[in-house]
Amino acid sequence: MNKGYKVYTTFRLKENSKELLKIKNSNLHLLQIDILKSNSLDIIISFVNSIKIDILIHNAGTFAYKAHKVPDLDSKVWLDTLYINSIFPIQLSLTLKHNLMKSKIKKIVFISSRRGSNSINIKDSYRGRYAYRSSKAALNSAAIALSQDFYDDKISTLILHPGRVSTKITNYDGIPPKKSALNIIKLIENLNIKNTGRFLSADTGKEIDW
Ligand SMILES: NC(=O)c1ccc[n+]([C@@H]2O[C@H](COP(=O)([O-])OP(=O)(O)OC[C@H]3O[C@@H](n4cnc5c(N)ncnc54)[C@H](OP(=O)(O)O)[C@@H]3O)[C@@H](O)[C@H]2O)c1
């Protein structure tokens, strides 16, 4: 908003979104939504209507504690995780394509994770996290496919690891969210159709191996 953008954003639980809900700014538009509800796409369509979208950022994600380690892999939780982390961002991008086409900027950002990198996971001592890792790997794979399909329309895409950030997912261990957001903004500003489809780490600005 400080850069003059109108921000249309979603939140799920009010109790987890107190700081967001405190912001009073006529350029901020809020929508409460649960991605897992069957009409979530329709609700978002009504929310944004026919507005022009310059930058679409897919940030919502879940860590799936019940599909974490063997032998307790709850397949319903795993499927929900795949829907939230991998399928929904692609479906929403397709749904909002005509809004993006109204803009000259036309950028899509997928907040993924280095845990979606098989090259990193195979080397690390990191274990388990079946649903989270596989959902972020699936997101990366589908986001590359989308970047290829959207290339001729000059919609550029960026797949990002935000760094280790102090949020609920990390039990508040990591860099402050504001610092991560500033790193992300820099990379979004550098995004264009010539460098579309890259997987970058927001803290280093460098490419991550798939
Ligand atoms: N923090 C890190 O170090 C880190 C590292 C790598 C990648 N990431 C990625 O960064 C993104 C943001 O995560 P975060 O770190 O900010 O963690 P977070 O605080 O847990 O935020 C996750 C957000 O996703 C929302 N969400 C989860 N399930 C949803 C659903 N069914 N419908 C709608 N919204 C839903 C959550 O809403 P509620 O608050 O209502 O649950 C919350 O706003 C995620 O994609 C995550 O995988 C984070």
The ligand as an ORCA input file, in Angstrom:
! r2SCAN-3c Opt
* xyz 0 1
  N       7.718    -19.231      7.829
  C       8.663    -19.845      7.103
  O       9.845    -19.958      7.538
  C       8.336    -20.401      5.754
  C       9.345    -21.097      5.075
  C       9.065    -21.588      3.818
  C       7.831    -21.370      3.237
  N       6.859    -20.697      3.925
  C       5.555    -20.488      3.267
  O       5.126    -19.163      3.459
  C       3.689    -19.105      3.367
  C       3.145    -18.324      4.544
  O       3.347    -19.102      5.729
  P       3.700    -18.446      7.142
  O       5.107    -18.733      7.414
  O       3.238    -17.024      7.187
  O       2.860    -19.378      8.118
  P       1.463    -19.121      8.834
  O       1.602    -18.007      9.790
  O       1.013    -20.447      9.322
  O       0.539    -18.629      7.642
  C      -0.147    -19.495      6.796
  C      -1.353    -18.744      6.282
  O      -2.120    -19.609      5.422
  C      -3.471    -19.554      5.863
  N      -4.205    -20.789      5.573
  C      -3.894    -22.052      5.963
  N      -4.859    -22.901      5.587
  C      -5.802    -22.153      4.936
  C      -7.041    -22.454      4.332
  N      -7.562    -23.684      4.332
  N      -7.747    -21.440      3.771
  C      -7.262    -20.177      3.787
  N      -6.101    -19.833      4.347
  C      -5.368    -20.807      4.932
  C      -3.377    -19.361      7.363
  O      -4.596    -18.925      7.912
  P      -4.876    -19.128      9.508
  O      -3.948    -18.177     10.186
  O      -6.293    -18.797      9.679
  O      -4.531    -20.555      9.827
  C      -2.272    -18.317      7.423
  O      -2.766    -17.030      7.145
  C       3.203    -20.569      3.325
  O       2.899    -20.923      1.991
  C       4.434    -21.345      3.823
  O       4.468    -22.675      3.334
  C       7.078    -20.204      5.177
*
